[in-house]
């Protein structure tokens, strides 16, 4: 990972509205790809942190559905750090730290329920 990207990642704060520029591995079909493997992607969302045991990912929340008592259902994107080209903070602290922590908590709860049931939640 280059130094500029590492500096961008270290500057991120929980709750920032960010744009993550990254390269997807493939689109799954050859028609229209022009033979390119790396597909450029821009993902926008609320920064929730860097997570992952074997491979680190930038986690961004794209949609949050508030249910009750601080519990949310979270649509998210997990971008592998090794595929990341650039991270830009669009609006610092767009979501309060407390609300961002609730989103992260709901994300982590959803992932643990998914793992226990052995279902993939997408």
C-alpha positions in Angstrom: 0.0 0.0 0.0 1.4 3.4 -1.0 2.1 6.1 1.6 -0.5 8.5 0.3 -3.2 5.9 0.6 -2.0 5.0 4.1 -2.1 8.6 5.1 -5.7 9.0 3.8 -6.9 5.9 5.7 -5.2 7.0 9.0 -7.1 10.4 8.7 -10.5 8.7 8.5 -12.9 9.2 11.4 -15.9 7.1 12.3 -18.9 8.8 10.8 -17.2 10.6 7.9 -19.0 10.6 4.6 -16.4 9.1 2.2 -15.7 8.2 -1.4 -13.6 5.1 -1.9 -12.0 4.6 -5.3 -11.1 1.0 -5.8 -10.7 -1.7 -8.5 -13.1 -4.7 -8.6 -11.5 -8.0 -9.6 -13.8 -8.6 -12.5 -17.4 -8.1 -13.8 -18.0 -11.8 -14.3 -18.4 -11.7 -18.0 -16.3 -10.6 -20.9 -18.8 -8.7 -23.1 -18.2 -5.0 -22.8 -15.1 -5.3 -20.6 -12.7 -4.8 -23.5 -10.4 -7.3 -22.0 -9.8 -5.3 -18.8 -9.6 -7.2 -15.6 -9.5 -4.2 -13.2 -12.9 -2.5 -13.1 -12.8 1.0 -11.5 -15.5 1.6 -8.8 -16.5 4.6 -6.8 -18.3 3.7 -3.5 -19.9 6.3 -1.3 -21.0 5.9 2.3 -20.4 6.5 6.0 -17.1 5.2 7.2 -17.4 2.5 9.9 -13.9 1.3 10.2 -11.3 -1.2 9.0 -12.3 -4.8 9.7 -11.2 -8.3 8.7 -9.2 -11.2 10.1 -7.4 -12.6 7.1 -7.8 -9.6 4.8 -8.5 -6.0 5.9 -11.5 -4.2 4.4 -12.8 -0.6 4.6 -16.4 -0.8 5.7 -18.8 1.8 4.6 -22.5 2.1 5.3 -24.6 3.0 2.3 -28.1 2.7 3.7 -29.3 2.4 7.3 -32.8 1.3 8.3 -33.6 2.4 11.8 -35.9 -0.1 13.6 -35.9 0.6 17.3 -33.7 1.2 20.4 -30.6 2.0 18.3 -30.9 -1.1 16.1 -30.4 -0.6 12.4 -30.3 -2.9 9.4 -27.2 -1.8 7.4 -26.5 -2.0 3.7 -22.7 -1.9 3.4 -19.8 -2.2 1.1 -16.6 -3.9 2.3 -13.7 -2.9 0.1 -10.4 -4.9 0.4 -7.6 -2.5 1.3 -5.3 -4.1 -1.4 -7.9 -3.1 -4.0 -8.2 0.4 -2.8 -6.7 3.3 -4.9 -7.9 6.4 -3.0 -10.1 7.5 -0.1 -11.6 10.9 0.1 -13.5 12.5 3.0 -16.4 14.3 1.4 -18.0 15.5 4.7 -16.2 15.1 8.0 -18.3 13.8 10.9 -21.4 13.6 8.7 -22.9 11.2 11.3 -22.2 11.7 15.0 -19.7 9.3 16.5 -22.5 7.9 18.7 -24.7 7.2 15.7 -21.8 5.7 13.7 -21.0 3.4 16.7 -24.6 2.2 16.6 -24.4 1.5 12.9 -21.2 -0.4 13.4 -22.7 -2.3 16.3 -25.7 -3.3 14.1 -23.4 -4.3 11.3 -21.4 -6.5 13.6 -24.6 -8.0 15.1 -25.9 -8.8 11.6 -22.7 -10.5 10.6 -22.7 -12.7 13.7 -26.3 -13.8 13.2 -25.5 -14.6 9.6 -22.5 -16.7 10.6 -24.4 -18.6 13.2 -27.1 -19.5 10.7 -24.6 -20.2 7.9 -26.4 -17.9 5.5 -25.0 -15.2 3.4 -26.8 -11.9 3.9 -26.5 -9.7 0.8 
